[in-house]
Amino acid sequence: MAAKTKSCCETRTEGRPSRSSSVNTEELAKLAWAIAHPARVKILSILLRRSTCVCGELVDAMPLAQSTVSQHLKILKESGLVQGEIDGPKVCYCVNPGMLSRLKELVAAL
């Protein structure tokens, strides 16, 4: 009689505790949606490379209209991944490191 082999799913989860209960699916979905567009990923990438807040340079660094960049920034701000601070007539943006860490935790917990 041939020995039954384990499926790949059984092998991958064997001996590991289930972490699905520790994942806040609503929070993860909200943050994942915020980075689900290449332009928003690019904005985060630009912001992460800077040690200071970024103001008008975002539009110059993107092949998009100012209104489109603003819409993507709005989505990133609503998710909490990006913060904006008013500096005179401009808004300067930076990554919220706490929320970025939370996104990493949620993805790691999958």
Secondary structure, DSSP 8 states (H G I E B T S, - for coil): -------HHHHHHTT----GGG--HHHHHHHHHHT-SHHHHHHHHHHHH-SS-B-THHHHHSSS-HHHHHHHHHHHHHHTSEEEEEETTEEEEEE-HHHHHHHHHHHHT-
